[in-house]
Amino acid sequence: MTELKQTIKKILKENVEELEGVELTDDLPLVSGGFMDSFDIVNLIEIFEQDLGIEIDLQNIEIEQFDNIASICSMIEGQ
């Protein structure tokens, strides 16, 4: 597992209450599976920016980019 995926999983576990006790796999449907909503995404964007030292372009964000760990990694790597 890449360091970025490990970091994302840690951030998700610490900040999304609905994921408590859930095994996080790369393709677990986070949004479409009901684990995260738009409030979680807004919070996570701020945390990713702070913890990873990146700036996420909000005008190009799609909710689908947060539906699983693999898509979150791709979105972050594209910033």
NORPEDA-V120160 format. One record per residue. RES is the residue in one letter. SS is DSSP state (a for helix, b for strand, c for the rest). Layout:
((RES:SS) (RES:SS))
//
This chain:
((M:c) (T:c) (E:a) (L:a) (K:a) (Q:a) (T:a) (I:a) (K:a) (K:a) (I:a) (L:a) (K:a) (E:a) (N:a) (V:c) (E:a) (E:a) (L:a) (E:c) (G:c) (V:c) (E:c) (L:c) (T:c) (D:c) (D:c) (L:c) (P:c) (L:c) (V:c) (S:c) (G:c) (G:c) (F:c) (M:c) (D:c) (S:a) (F:a) (D:a) (I:a) (V:a) (N:a) (L:a) (I:a) (E:a) (I:a) (F:a) (E:a) (Q:a) (D:a) (L:a) (G:c) (I:c) (E:c) (I:c) (D:c) (L:a) (Q:a) (N:a) (I:c) (E:c) (I:a) (E:a) (Q:a) (F:a) (D:c) (N:c) (I:a) (A:a) (S:a) (I:a) (C:a) (S:a) (M:a) (I:a) (E:a) (G:c) (Q:c))
//
